[in-house]
């Protein structure tokens, strides 16, 4: 059974600070995705990484996929209150037949 | 482009009843997946449908079943409801792809079992 762990579970920071959240597994994934979810809504896709060592940037967000395709990190620079939400990582094997989500990191950015 | 829609938004049932949840996939997507998200947890994969057939299943009992229709919309059926079935049920559609598997989620159906 593939499992994903995320850390930290909760994170509360001040506006303007930097932060990194982590997603780890003992399994190899074909692809790994990051989502952000706000209360009462479905997750919204932020990025997909597929190549070991891959780094993708989305404005103030930087995503990295581990060389062995088992782990990933999300770094946010100069966090803003609008970044508040539940950050979920998810991995899948080929064709997404076994899609696994981590438990999420709940981020709160205080003004 | 129309996104993923789900109905109903909220639903209250009693233990032992049956429920059907509905999902319309995003235009151009032929694969639909269903997830259960309990309060404070990440979504748990229930199953995936492709070409009207179940194409992968998570660790859920047979009383969780589904259908996909020729227009790629889908239903999730849950029989003999239990209190622990109370959760947000999410539907996600995606284009068939061996690698990227990018899921686009609907807003979910909040099911409460009393």
Interface residues (C-beta under 8 A of the other chain):
Chain A: X1 X6 X30 X31 X33 X35 X40 X41 X42 X43 X44 X45 X48 X50 X88 X90 X92 X94 X95 X96 X97 X98 X99 X100 X101 X102 X103 X104
Chain B: X4 X31 X33 X35 X41 X42 X43 X44 X45 X48 X50 X55 X56 X58 X59 X90 X92 X94 X96 X97 X98 X99 X100 X101 X102 X103 X104 X105 X106 X107 X108 X110
